[in-house]
Amino acid sequence: MSTAEETAGGETQPWGEVTPDAARRLLVAAVEAFAERGYHATTTRDIAGRAGMSPAALYIHYKTKEELLHRISRIGHEKALRVLRTAAEGEGTPTERLAEAVRSFVRWHAGQHTVARVVQYELDALGPDARAEIVALRRQNDSTVREIIEDGVAAGEFDVPDVKGTTLAVLSLCIDVARWFNVNGPRTPDEVGALYADLVLRMVGAEK
Amino acid sequence: MSTAEETAGGETQPWGEVTPDAARRLLVAAVEAFAERGYHATTTRDIAGRAGMSPAALYIHYKTKEELLHRISRIGHEKALRVLRTAAEGEGTPTERLAEAVRSFVRWHAGQHTVARVVQYELDALGPDARAEIVALRRQNDSTVREIIEDGVAAGEFDVPDVKGTTLAVLSLCIDVARWFNVNGPRTPDEVGALYADLVLRMVGAEK
């Protein structure tokens, strides 16, 4: 990914915890290749080549192409969940916490849009065990947002007839930023985050 | 695509206008193949095989794989635009027209989610001319929704500080239904449409 994307997202690459350096370079190369050509059209040879390594060197770190996708998907989902939880568990009223959760989740999906697209669009390529693990992480995203909305309803700050459906819509709105966001477009990730926080507070009927 | 998907969307296949029958069968086969394996991992041989035809028979109707994707994308976008325009140009107040536009656009994306995913995720695979044509169709979607919102603001029914950003969010929310919608999930396309119409009216601050 380009430096422009890193800067736009206000986030460092989500691969900081991947060591050694060769394993990290291979993940970054895999994200690029999957985003450009799709998972099924990419070979481990393509990925090794992009990382300036031999196929044999790749197999030291990853046994299969699916292991690379699984690793990317797990790290991507864990990072997005951390971003959401930090906002949800922060100080403040449910209104403030929901606004912060939306702002930071949108910033992440705008800044890391290439990773987010791979993670979202190639989910079906994972085997049953890897997929089950990712689905469990997604349920945690869902609970995190649902709990803030439930807190807001309990506190009388929100008016939400369908908490489950509204949770789904809030997450969907934020995730889809990864599809349309363009670093050369008119809005920065922070500006989209601010707009979306306002729209989501309207969706839950928050008092202003 | 399965009959379940057709029924769930309350829509017939968007390929009714494609003739002869062999050309239509090839488009349906191409949508399935692109959705399962991605555009770049699919060959014209795969598509012909799925349609029970020879590669030579495919070339009578489509010169290249890109021509198939372009045709799918154009028909998909034109159909979605028609759905949106019918609602926008209908009788009723801006509130009623916006609610109907969201309901019908959501129903289309839920019912035709396989087509919609291919159209959205493989846009980068189109060459410059085909892409420009599709981008122009997308701008028309955008104008259609923006005009209803502007009408609502002018009529004093809506309170929208950022019409352009709100238009983007409304369309994004509806389009992303194609990503997460599951025919075996708990909500029908009509139920998602009703929920989303309510949430969008909240986003624009419509009087109830």
Interface residues (C-beta under 8 A of the other chain):
Chain A: E36 R37 G38 Y39 H40 A41 R117 Q120 Y121 D124 P161 D162 G165 T166 L168 A169 S172 L173 I175 D176 V177 R179 W180 R187 V192 L195 Y196 D198 L199 R202 M203 G205
Chain B: E36 R37 G38 Y39 H40 A41 R117 Q120 Y121 D124 P161 D162 G165 T166 L168 A169 S172 L173 I175 D176 V177 R179 W180 R187 V192 L195 Y196 D198 L199 R202 M203 G205
